[in-house]
């Protein structure tokens, strides 16, 4: 579930909680994680973080005189559906803490943990942003806008706008709840052709007779889709302390629920896109609705829960095969395995998109950034 705002908040959380701390020793990986070992050992180092779209980079920086001599190491994380960072006492590790960084003695030891209940998250010790991801919608707006508008001939824009918005080559940081909120505010049918919507922006030019303040006011009053891809995530960041999981208070999550206008909101309709992910909307869905798709309307309020059948949707679904086992247990195993592998492969679309309310036992949405006391600045 973590999207661009949650990755940004996670980087802020790491920087705030690790400020002034000295870490030491080896980086420890859990025995059950299939992610790579992190080849780093230092007697004294600092940790800092930055984010870009749906990725976060930790930088491990040895202090002067630290032993053994070690170059700084960067690790890039993708959070999957349930990734988060927590800083805890070293003798009280949380469940599913799959990567641990320990503070150096003699002070009471702490551990910065990458916690991932579903184990769909991934980390790369190489430190490079994943090739193919476009500029960050939150932190690289001008580059993001240019990248979209100069590539409108790409076949990604033949698809419905709701599906194109999950294309991380162009909308790095947008996921399921953000696409619903952006389209709803502009009253754009989710299954309208993406190119039809975006080509109109090429003709949008402010009158040269307007003053700069008038141009700014006009943009704020009538933002286009690409502008909302930047400003709506900023609104989430400015909510501050909101979180998705058991480490965030109900007050934090209530603020996020109150902010939502469309995603999982009573009275809104929903449909599955062709990748099996649910899009929330109001009114006409548009001309490119998948064949056989039937709209459903949410009647009563529930706390948002991931739908189990949507959680396992992957960016590279397995092709049909007559040789595949057909038992329910085997099908569940195939779905889980494909989802776990998807984060490290090519990324035609966002694979991390749980959707609206499910049925049965109440589930808690997973933490993306730890609990923050105030909104970090984007300036």
N, C-alpha and C positions, 0 to 999 in steps of 0.2 A: 503493500500500500504506500510506502513512503514515496513522495514525489519531490519535485524541486525544492519547495519551501521546507520540507522536513529534512532534506539533506543539508540545506543551508543552516537550519536551526541546530542540526547535529554538530556541524563544524563549529558553530558558536559555542555550543555546550562544551565541546572538547577544549577549545581555547580558554574558556572562562575557568573551568574546573582544574585544568592542568597547569594554569599559569603559576609559575614559581615552584612547581614540583620537579624533583630530580628523579628520574627513573634509572634502573640499573638491572643488569643481568641479561638473560636470554628472553626472547619473546616466546611465549608458551602457547601451543595449539592443542585443542582438545583431541582426544584419540578418535572421536567419531566423525570429525569434520573431514570432508574430502578435499578441502581447499589446500593449497600448497603450504609447506613450512615457510617460516620467515627467517632467513639466514642473517640474524642480527644479534650481536652480543656486545655490550658496552658497560663499563662500570658506572658511567654517569652520562645521561642524555636527557634532552627535553623533547616534548611532543607538541606539535602544533597541527592545525587542520585547515583545509580549505575545501570548497565545494564547487562543482560545475555541473549544472543540470541534475541528473540522477546519479552522480558519482561524488564520492568524498575521498580526499587524499590526506593521509596522515604523513607527517614528516618527522622522522626520528633523527635528531641532531646531536651527536656526541659533544660533550663539553671539552674544553682544552685540558689536555693531560689524561683524558679517559683511556682506560686500557680494556682490551687490546686496541691498537689503532684501528679505527673504523671510519669509513666514509658515511656521510648521511644517507639514509635510506628512506625512500618514499613508497607508500603502500596505497593503492587505489581500491576503494571499497564500493561495491554495489549492494544495496541493502536487501534486494529480493522483495519479499512481502512482509518481513517482520524484523528486519535488522535495526539495531539501536546501539548506542554506547552508554555504558554505566560506569561510574567511579565508585568502588565499594571497598570495604576492608578486605585485605588479602586472605583472611581466614573465613570470609563469608561470601564466597563467590556465588552469583546467582545461577540458577539452572540455565543450560544452553549458552554458557559463556565460552564461545569457541575460539577466541583469540584473546590472550591476556598480556598486559604490559604492567610490570610491577615497579613500584617506587623503590629507591635504594635505601638501605639502612643508614642511620640507626633509628630514624623516626618510625612511628607505627606504620607498617607497610600497607599501601593501598594498591588496588589493581584497576587499571582502565580496561574494561572488557567490551569486546564486540559480542553482543548477545543476539542470537538469531534462533528463535524457537522452531521455525519451519525449515531452517537450513537451506533456503533458496538463495541466500546472499552469497557473495563471492568477493575475494580479495586477490590482488595481483601485486607481488612485491616489486615489480619493475617500476612502478610509480608513474606510468604514462596513462593519460586519459584514454579510454577505449576508442580505437580508431572507428571512424564512421559516425560518431555522435556529433551533432551540430553544435553551434554556439549555445550557451546557456540562456534560456529565456529570461532569467532573473537578473543575471550579472553581466550579460553581454548583449544587451538589447539591440543596438545598432547592427552588430554583426549578424545576430539572429534574423532580424528583419530582412537584411540584404540577402542572406542565404536562402530564405524562402522565395522572395520575389524574383531572384535571378534564376531559379530552378523550377519555375512553374510548368515547364514541359516534362518534368519527371513523371513517370507513370504513377507515382504515389498520389498525385493530385487528380488522377482519374477516379479515385475512390471517393466515398462519402466523406464529408468534412469531419465527421466524428471519428472515422478511422485514420484519416490523415493526421489528425492532431496527436495521435499516439506514435507517429513516425519519428523516432528519436534522431534520425539524420537531420530533421528540420525543426522539431519541437522538443529539444532536449530539456526535460524537466516536467513536461506535461504528462499527466496520467488521468485516471478515470474520473476522479471527482473534479479536477480542474477543467477537463474538457466539457463536462456537463454545465458547470457554473459559467464558463465563458460563452458557450453557445446560447444558454438561456438568457443571459443579459442582453444579447444582441438579437434575440428572437430569430435565430437562424435554425431552420430545420436540420436536425443532425444528419439526415441522409440526403442532403443536397450535395451536388458534386463539388468537391473541394476547389477545383480550378475555377468554377463559376464564381465562387465566393471571393477567391483571392485575386483573380485577374481584375476585378473591379477596383482593387486598391491601387493598381498601377495608374488609374485615371484620376485618383484622388489627389488633387493639388490645391493647397490653400491659395486664395486670391492674393496676388502680389500687392494689392492695395491695402491689405490688413497690416496693422502694426504687429510687432512681435508679441506683445501682451494679448492682442486679439487672437493671434494664431494659437497661442498656448491655451487661451480660454476655450476656443473652438475645439481643440484637440481633447481637452478634459471633459467637455460637455458631450462630445460625440466621438468617443474612441472607436477605432476599428478593431478587427479581430486580433491582429498582431499586437496592437497596443495593449489589449486586454490579456494577451498571453504573458505580458510583462507585469501589468498592474495588479491583476487578480492574485498571482502568487505573492506579490509584495504585501497584499492585505493579509494573507495567511501568516506571513512572517511577523507582521505587526500585531497579531493577536498575542504574541509573546509566549505565555506559559502553557499553551495548549499542547496536548500530547495524545497519543493513541492507545496507550496500554496501561497496565496495572501500576506503573510507577508515576503516572500522571494523575492528578486529583480530578474528581468529578467536576469541580468548578472549571478546571482547564478545558476539559472536553465539552462541557456545556457551552463555553464561549464559542468553540468551533461549530457545534451543532447550531447555535443561534446564528452564526455567520452564513451557513449554507442556505441558499435560496432554491436550489433545484435537486441536488444529489440526495436521493433517499427521502425527499420531503413529501409529506402527505399531499395528495392531489396531483402529483406529477406522474407521468407515464414512463414506461421503460420498455426497451426492446433490446434484443441481442444483436450485436453487429456480426459480421461474417466470421470473426475470430472467436465468437462465443462470449464476448465481454458485454456487460449491460451498460447501455447509455440511458441516462435519465433526461427527460425533456418535457415540454408542454406544447400542446397543439399538434399541428401537422408534422409528421416525422420526415417528410420529403420523398422524392421520387425513387431513391435508390435503396429502399428498404429491402433487406434480403428476402428472397422468395419464401413464402410461408411464414414470415415473421408476424407475430401477433403482439400488439401493444397491451401492456398490463398497467393498471393504475394502482398506486399505493393509497389505501383507504384509511389506515390509522397509523399513528405515530409509534415507531419502535426505535430503540437504539440501533444504529446501523451495525450490521453484521455482514461479514463476507459470505457470499454464497459458495458453498463447497464446490459446486460444479464449475464455477467461474474461477476459483482460486488456482486451479490446475491448468487453466488455459495457457499455452506457451506460444512464443513467437515463431517457433519452428515445429508445428504439430507433426506427429508421426504419420507417415503415409499409410493408407490402408494396406493390409497384407492378409492373404488367406492363411498364411502360416502362423499368425499371431494367436496366442491362447485366448480363449473366449470366456473363461470363468470370471466372475465378478472380482475375485481376489487378484487374478492376473491383470485385469484391466486397471484396477487401482494401482498396482505396482508399476505398470507401464506409464500411467499418467504422472505418478510421483517422480519416477526416474527422469522423464522428459522435462519436467518442470525444474528439477534440480540442475540439469545440464544446461538449460536455456540461457542462464545469465552469462555464461562465458563464451557464447557463440555470437554469430552475426545478429544485428538487431534491426530487422525491418520495422518492428513495432515494439511498443512498451509491453513487456511480459508481466508486469507487476501490478495488476489491476483488479483487486477484489471489488465487488460491486455492492449493490444495495442490500436491504434486509433479507436475511435468510429465515429459515424455519427451525423450530426446535430449540435446543439448549442455547442460552445466551452466550455469545462469545465476545471477548474484548478485543478491540482493534489494537494492533501491536504498536509499541513505542517506536518513534523514529528519531527523537532528538533528546531523550531524557526530559526531565522537568526543568523549565527555565523560569526564572523569576521575572524577567522583563524582556520586551522585544528588542533584539539586536538591531543596530543601525545598518541600513543598506548603503549609506553614503560612503 
